[in-house]
């Protein structure tokens, strides 16, 4: 579980034994996300239940592109879907 007092750039993988991230095998994307400057997100109190919610936000810069990324309450790090579609040149189909 993500400890909100820890440094977001040093998260352990969800389900691990809270090992330091350097001791866990990282993917190239994990390595890039470790360099993001994370900003805490203030959320109004809400009953989120078991669903993870955003605790931090940041931007990953890849050349001329910028991808918005987020850390969820369970430690997952995710990208904004619209930014990923733009990265790969995809467009969402408009639903009727």
C-alpha positions, 0 to 999 in steps of 0.5 A: 500500500502506498504510504502518503508520507513516503517519497513518491519517486521511491515507491515499492511495487504494489504487493511487495514487502515495502522494499526500497525501489532500488532493490526491485527490478525496474522497467525502463518506464519505472526508471523514467517515472522515478525522475518525475517531480511529483506534486501531491493532489488535494482531494475533497473527502469522498467515500472512495471505497476499495477503488484507488484514487489519485494522490500525486500528479506529474509530467513525464517529458519525452523530447517535445512530448509531455505525458501527464502521469499520476500515482494512485493510492495503491502505489500504481503509477499511470498515464493519462489515456488522452496523452497516450493516444496522442503519443501513438497517433490514435484517436478515440472514436466518437460514440453515437 
